[in-house]
Amino acid sequence: MPKRTRFMIWRPLATAAVAALVATFLAPATAHAGPRESKPVHSYENAVREVVWVDTGLDLDRDGKRDRVAVDIVRPREAAAQGRKVPVIMDASPYYSCCGRGNESQKKTYDADGHVVQMPLFYDNYFVPRGYAFVGVDLAGTNRSDGCVDVGGRSDIQSAKAVVDWLNGRAKAYTTRTGSARATAKWTNGRTGMIGKSWDGTIANGVAATGVEGLKTIVPISAISSWYDYYFQQGAPLYDSGPDGLSEYVDSPDARAKCGSVQQMLVDGAPRTGDWTPLWTERDYVKDARKVRASVFAIHGMQDLNVRMKHLGQWWDALAKSGVERKIWLSQTGHVDPFDFRRAQWVETLHRWFDHELLGYDNGIDHEPMADIERHPDQWATSKVWPPRGTDTTTLRPAKGSQAGVGTLGLSKGKGTETFTDDPGHSETDWAAHIDRSTPDKAGFATKPLGRDLRLSGSSEVTVTATPTTSTAHLSAVLVDLGPDTIRDYAASGEGISTLTDRTCWGVGTTGDSACFKETKAKTADVDYTVVSRGWADLGNHASDLTGKPLTPGKPYTITLDLAATDHVVPAGHRLALIVAGTDKDLIDPPSTKPTLTLDLSRTKARVPLVGGAQAFARAMADAPSAAPAAKLLDGVKPAPRPAHRIPEGGR
């Protein structure tokens, strides 16, 4: 298929909730030849509710029968009666029975005939009256589906891809889980959009990476793009468990009884060494971005410490290289759905996006800015494209200062060395709080206070040359904005939001499926610094991202750490800092030893995407005030204790 080169250009979105709501329901007629907005003209209460079981073509549970996945459908009855075919919005999830969806952890409920009564979230309530079908797929091995959960592998992806194939007449489905009566999808035109947060959005990424025909758009929210990068970064373990624990967490009772071999495959294929194996290759969607035919509307929290921004950055860059049509929202939150941090604008924008991509309405959304970025809580800016034109990778270099471990950051190459000892009890918040003080656990380097704003946009990388005293060592590199601000408190339990008791309604509800959801508001923190971007690595992976080797104490090694994508403005008067340290407590696990590392500053550098490039940095430095800030303890967000078991959904 030829690569598309047309990029979507987007106009600024409305920012007032009332205006967005009015626009959704009361948009005036226009002089355009075709419709510009789907209207709620269909009955939700009388919608067709049915379930089919789609044949995946696999037998992962090895019971001698091909696995079938349960597909719950809610679709407008009027369209079916009139013979009009409708498009499909689909959320394929492992969470419909074990954990629930959304801020209120809603689960599917069923009537006596086994038809869905409550479909979690607002998608069915809002879009079915507007002429869409909504489809909720239980991934293989979960809820009412056959098969086994293989955590982003062939079974997970085929669970959803087979449904897209069935909707387009290329796969078989049945009216019961074990019977032979066939079910067809004559009610749809096959045009499908996939949506979902976390694992659900990950499945959308994976299905799109197959290039399946009929999938027109995906809306991945806080989604994984490569499962290796959920568990490791360049050999450094991010969690003390592997995909086998995640599979067991969501398995249905039937799957737990049948899927021991799959569990063992997940254990054997994901060694805690952090080495890349064929299991990770199968679960890497980035490598197949060239196959993507669907447009992509990606949403991610820039402070997401569950599905970290590295996933968004590498996926976005790969899609750009393949000319995929894209749109993006970046929030200040952690692992949070946009319905819970920008509700009215989200519903309006998603409505217009699906109308454009699935109904083909010429509503102007393809002439609006590509990116919406949250600069301060509930304050948003736009970019025509993202990263903005004029963004250039700029090399910043650390240099020694007047005291050990407290240096400078600028364009000139530094000399000498700095030394620190890994302290697994400290984290990035401890390092940043003591940025202007000599401490044994980190080396910090900061610019002078900026004379002008400086915008970082995209992914950074930090190259270090370090000499360890032990045979194992982990490294962290952190970019920090040093200066006072009010930000979303992404480290609190709500990851940047507080849930209220009042409810607002989005669509039409029934007795068993309310369309009304608890309101939220920004939970904020006043801070003296903001961590902008992070990256980690096992120094043993210096020669290869794929495998690690023991280190020789006293020998220098050079490694480049990939830092997460971001879009952040360091205001005039603030400073930009680079911190290099060992274990980042609660974000990576410590090595088996407690090394001391010596950095060669002449061979250490940060490559940072700056709007305006090196010239913008030089201008900000030229206009910098001469007075140096007084050394003091800085306040940041207060990290919550690390959960005993983390899942991509984050419990939300």
N, C-alpha and C positions, 0 to 999 in steps of 0.2 A: 504494500500500500504506500503511495507517495506520502512523504512527510509534509505536514501542514506548516506553513510559515506565517499564516495570519495570526497575530496576537490580539487578544481582546483588549480594547481600550475602554475604560470605565469612567463615568461621570460621578461626581460626589453624591453620596447617599444622603437622604434626609436624616437629621439627627434628633428630631423631636419625636418622642413616642406617640404623642397625640396625632401629629401630622402623619406619621407612618400608618397608624391605625385607620385614620380617615381615608388615606390614600388606598389602603387595601380594600375597604368596603364601599367607598363612595366615589371611585374614580370616574370622572365625567367621560362621556362619549367623545371620541376624537374623529378627525376627518380621515384617518388612515383607512386603507382599503380593507384591512383585516382586523380581527380583534387584538387588543393589547393586554387583556387581563381576563383570566378565567374567573367566573362568578359562581357563588354557592347556590346553584339552581337545582341540585339533586338532593334527595332525601337521604340523610345519614341513617336515620332510624330504620328505614326500609331497605337499606343497602343489602346486597347479596353477601352473605357470609358463608364461606365454604372452606374445606380443607382438602388438599390433594397430597399425594406422596409421590415425589419425583424420583425416578431411577437415576442414581449417580453413575452407574456403570462400574462401581467398585464393590468389593466385598472385604472391607478392612477388618470387620469383626470375625471373618472366617467361619461363618455359619452355613456356608454353601449357598447363600442367597444374596443377590445383589442388594446393596444398601439403598434404602429409600429415605429421603428427607421430607419431613412434614413442612407443608407450605400453607400457612393460614392467609386467607384472602378476604379483603373487604373491598367491594366494588359497587359502583352506582347501578341500581336496578333499572333506572329509566333508560340509560344508554344501551344496556343489554336488550331491553324490550324493543328499542328502536333500531337495533342492529348496528349501532355505532360502536366502533372499537376504540378503546381507551388506552392511554399509556400507563406505565406502572412505576410506582416508587417502591423501592425494596430495601428492607433492612434485614440482613442476614446476621444472626447473633447466636452466641453460645449461652447467653444470659437470661433467656426468657423464662426459665423456671428456677434456676439455681440462685440468682442474685438480683435480678430485676434490672430495669432500665431507667435512666434519668435520675434527677435529683431526689425523687421520691421512691426510687427502687421499685417501680411498677413491674408486675409480672403478668403474663398472659393468663386469662381465665376463660373457662369454656362452659357452654350450656350442656344439657343432657345428651345432645346429639354430637357433642364433640366439636362444635363450631365455636370460634373465638368470640368471646363477649367483650372482654377488655383487651385491647391492643395497646401496649405501653406507648407513652409519648403522645404528641399531638398530631403526628403526621396523617393518620387516618381520619381523625375528626375534622381536620382542616382541609385536606386535599380531596377526599372522596366526594364531598358536596361540590367540588369544583371540577369534577369530571375525570379524576384519576382513580386508578385502583391502587390500594396499598397492600403489599405482600410482606409478611413477616416469616422468615425462614429460620427453622431450628437447625443449626449446624449439625452435621453428622455426629452421633454420639451424645447429643444433648436433647433434653425434653422428650419429644415424641418421635425423634428420628432414629433410624438404624445407624450402624457403623460406629466409628471411633473418632475421638478428637485427636488430631495429630498436630495441633498448635501451629497453624499457618502453613501446613504442608499440603500435599496433593488432595487429601480428603477434605480438609477445611475449604479449600478454594473450589474444588469440584462440587461441594455441597451447594454453593451459590451459583457457580457457572452453569451447572445442569439446569437450574431453574430458569436462567436467562435463555438457555437453549430451548427449554420447553415452551416458554412464552413466545418463542419465535419458530415453533413447529419442528424443532430438531431433536427433541428428547421425549421420552415416555413418562407419563404420570398415571397414577391410579387413584380411584376413589376411596380406597382403604389401604391400610399399611401392608396387608398380606394378600389382598384379593387380586383378581385379574381384570376387573372392570376398568377400562381406560377412561382417563379424564383429558379433555382437550382445553386449549386456551383460545378458543375462537373469539372470545370477547375482547381480546387485546390486539393492538397493532404491533406489539412486540417492542416498542420503544421504551426502554427501561433506564431509570436513574437509580443508582444505589447510594444510600446514605447511611451514616452511623458513626458513633463515637468509639474510640479506642479499638478494641478487638473488632467490632462491627466495621469501623472505617478501614481497618487493616484488611479485612476481607474484600472490601470495595477496591482497595489498591491492588490486591492480588488478582482479583477477577479481571480488572482492567488490564493488568499486565499480561493476561492471556490473549488479548486482542479479540475477545469474543464479539461476534457480530450481534447487534441489537442493543448493546450497552452504550447509551448515548452520552451519559454524564455520570460522574461520581462526586459525592460530597463527603470526603473523609475528614472527620473531626478528631484531632489528637490521635492520629493513626500511626501505626508502625509501618515502616517501609522495608525494613530488613530485620528479621527476628534475632539474628546474631547481636545486633546493636541494641536490642532490648535487654539482653543478658550480659553482654560484655562490651567494652570499647577498647579496641586494639590490645586485646589480651587481658585487660583489667576487669575483674568480675564486678558487675553492678549489683548483683543480688547473690545471696548464698544458696540459691536453689536454681533448678533448671526447668525446662518446659514440661517435664513429667509431672511436677507438682501442680502446674497450671492446668494440665489435662485432667488430672484427678479432681481438681477443684470444680470443674464444670461438667464432668461426665454424668450421664444419667445412670441410675442403678443398673440398667441392662448393660450399658457400656462398661461399667466397672467389672461386671461379671465376665465379659467376653474379650476385653481389650488388653489383657496382660502383655501380649506380645508387642502391641503398639507402645505401651508404657515402657517396656524394656528397650525398644528401639529408640525412644526419646532419651533414655538414660545413656545408652551406649553412644548415641550420635552427638551428644552435647557434653563432652568431658569438661570438668571444671578447670582444666588447664587454660581454657580460653582459646584453644586452637580452633581454626576454621576447619569444618568437616563438610562432607556432602550434604548432611542434614541442613546446614546453614545455607548452602548454595540453593537448595530447593526452596528455601523460605526467604530468599532475597529477591524482592520485586524490582529493586532499582535496576538491576542488570537487564530487565525486560521492559524498561520504560519505552523503548523504541517501538514496542508492539501496541502501545496504548492508542486506541481509537477514540475513546471517550474524552470529553472535556472534563476539567478538574476544577472544583471549587474547594480549596483546602482551608481549614481553620485550625489554628493551633495556639496554645498559650505559650508565650515566650518564657514563662517560668514553670513550665511543665517538667517536673522532676520524676515523673512516672514514665510516660512516653516522651522522651526528651526531644528537644528541638533539632537534634542531629537528624532525626527521621524526616522531618519536614524539609530541612535544608538539602539533603542529598536527593530526595525524591523530586523536589521542585527543580533543582538544577538539571537532573536527568530528563525531566519532562520538557524543560526549556530547550535542551539540545535536540529533542525530537520534534519540536514545533507544536507541542500540544497546547490547545487553547486552555487558558488558566485564569483563575481569580483567587484571591487570598485575603483572609482576615487574620491578623495577629493581635492577640490581646495581652494584657499584663497578668493574666490569671495563670494558675497552674492547670491541672487536668480538669477543665470545666467546659461544659457545653455552652455554645453561644446563646441558647435559649435561656440560660441562667446568668448571663452577664450583659446581654444587649437584646432583650426579648423582642420588642416591637420591631426594631430595625431588622432583626434576624428573620422573623416570620415574613415581613414584607420582601426582603431581598431573596430569600429562598423561594417564595412564591413566584417572583418575577424570573428567577433563574430557571426553575422548572418549566414555567410557561414558555420561556424562550427555547430551552434545550429539548423539551419533550413535546410541546404543542406547536413549536415553531412560530410563536407570536413575535412580531416585530415590536418589542416594547422598549427598545433603546438601551437595554442593559449591556449590550455589546459595544457601547460607545461611552462607557463610564470608566473611572479609574480602576486599574487592576487590583490595587491593594488598599485595604483599610487597616490602619495601625493605631492601637490605643497608646497615646502618649502619656496621659495621666488617667486616673480612674474616671471612666465615663466620658473622656475627652478623646476624640478620634481625629486622625488626619488621613489624607489619601495620597496615593502615589499613582501617577499615570501608568507606570510600569514598575515591576519590583524584581530585583533591586533597581533603584532609579538610574536613569542614564547619567553618566558622569561619575558613577561609582568606580573606584579604582583600588586595587589591592596595594596597600602602602606598608612598607617594612619599617617597623618600630623596633628600636634596640635598647636593651637595658644597659645601664652603666652604674658603677659604684657610687655611693654617696658618702656622707661623712661618718656614718656608723654602719656596722655590720648588718647586712640584710635589709637595709633601707636605702634604696638607690633611686636613680632617675630613669626616665623613659623618653626617648627622643629619636631623631633621625640618624644620629652619629653612632658609629660602632663603639661599644665599650671595651674595656680592658679588665684584666684581672679575674678573680673568682668570687663566688659567694657560696656559703655552705649552710645546709640545714639538715636536721634529723627528723625522720618520719615520726609523727606522733599520731597514732590512730584515734586518739581521743579528741582531736581537734578537726575542725571543718573550715570551709571557706568563710563562714561568718566570723570565726575566731581570727583567721588570718587578716581579713579585711578590717576588723575592729582595731587591730594592732598594726595597721599598715605603716604608720609613722614611728613605730617603736621596734627596736631590735628584739626579736624573739627567736628561739632556737629551731622553730618548726617550719619556717618559711623564708623565702626571699621575695621581697616586694619592691616594685619599681613604679614610680609615679611621675607624671608630667607636672609642670608648673600649672597653676590655675589658668584655665583657658581664657583667652581674650575674646574668643568667638565660639558660638555653638559648633559642635563637631558631631556629625551623624555617621554612625556605623550601620551598614545595611548589607546583610548577607552572612556568609560563613568565614570564620577566621581560622588560622592555624598557627601553632607555636612550635618552633624548632628549638630543642635544647641539646646541649652536649653536657652530659653529666657523668661523673665518676663515682660509682657506689663503693661502699665498704663491705657489702654482703652480696650473696649470689642471687638475691631477688630484690626488686624494688618497683614500687608503683609511683607514678607521677600524676600530678594535677596541675593544670594551667587555668587561670581564672582572670577574666577581664572585669574591672570594677569601675563604676562611676562614683567618684568620691565627692560628695556634696549633699546638702540637705534636700529632701524631697518627700512628698506624700505619695505612696505607691499602694497598689493592692497587696494585701498581706497574703502572699502566696504560700507562706509557710504555716499558716493557721489551718485548722481542720477543713474549712470550706474552700481553701486554696484561692482566696480572693473574693469570695462572696459570703454573704450571710443570708440564710433562708428565713423569710418572714411568715406570718400566719395568714395574711390576706391572699386571696386568689384572684387571678385574671383568667379569662376564658378565650380559647383560640380554636375556633371551629364549633362544631355541634356535638353535644354529648347525648348519651342515653343513660338509663338507670344504671347500667352496668359498666359504663365507660364514660366518665366525666371528661369534658374538654377543659376543665379548670385546674390550674396548677398554682402552687404556692409562689408568690412573688419573691424576688431576691433584691439585694442591694449590695453595692461594693463594700467589702470589708477592707479597711485601709490601715496603713501603718506609717507613722512619721519616722524617717530614717536619716542617717548621716551618710549612707552609702547604698548603692544598688549593684548587686552582681549582675553583669550584663551577659556574660557567656562563659561556658565551662567546657573543659575537655579532660580526658583521662587516658592513661596508657600504662601498660606493663613495660618497663624498660627492656625486659627480655624479648620484646617484639621489635627491637630496634632494626633488625634486618628484614623483617617481613610482618605485615599485618596479619598473616595467616597462621604463623606458628611462632612460639616463643622458645627461648633457650636460656639455660642458666648463665648468669653473669660471672665475669672474672673480677673479683674485688681489686680495686686499684686501677682498672682499665677504663678509659673514657668511652662512652657510647653516645651516638647522636640519634635522636628520634624526633619525628614531627607528630605532634598531637593535633587531631582535628577538633576544633571547637564548634559548638552548636551555633546554628544560624540565629540572627537576631535583627532587630531594627530599633536602634536606640539613639537618642540625641543626648550627648553630654553637654549640658548648658555652659555658657560662658560663666566663669567663676568656679566651676567644678574642675576636678582633675581626672584624668584617665590613668588607671593603674593596671599593671600586669603582676600577678602573683604566681610563683612557681613553688610547689610544695609536694608533699607525699600523699598519704591517704586522706581523701576528703570524706570525713566521717559521715556515715549514713547515705553517702552517694556512691562510694565504691568500697569494696572490702579490702582489708589490709593484706600485705604480702606475708609470707611465712617468717620473715626476718624483720628487723627494725633498722633499716639502713641509714647511714649518713651519706648525703650526696653533695658533691662539689660541682657547681655550675661553672663552665667556661663562658664568661660573658661575651667574649669575642666571637663565639660560635652559637650564640643564643639570640633568637629574634622572634618577633610576632608579625605575622602578615595579616593585616586588618583591612576589611573593605570599607573605605571612607568615601563618602560622597564629596567629590572634589579632589580626592586622592591626596598625594603628598603636599600639593600646594595648599590645600585647605588646612592640613595639619600645620604647615609652616606659618600660615597666616594667623592661626589660632595661637601659636607660640609667640609670634612677633608682637601680638597685641596683649600678651599675658601680663598681668600685674606683677610687679617685682617682689612684693611681700610674700614670704613663704608662710604657709599655714602653721599654726602652733600644733605640736604633737599632743594628741589627746585620744582617749578611748572613744571609738565611734560606735553608735548604735545602729543595728540593722534589724531585719526580721528575726523572730525567735523560732528556730527550727523545732518542729514537733518531733516527738520520738518516732523512730522508724518502725513501721508496722511489722508484726511478726511474719505476715504473708502478704505480698503485694501482687495484685493482678492488674492487667492493663486498664481495666475499668476504674481502678482506684476505689472500689466500693461504692461508686456513685452511678 
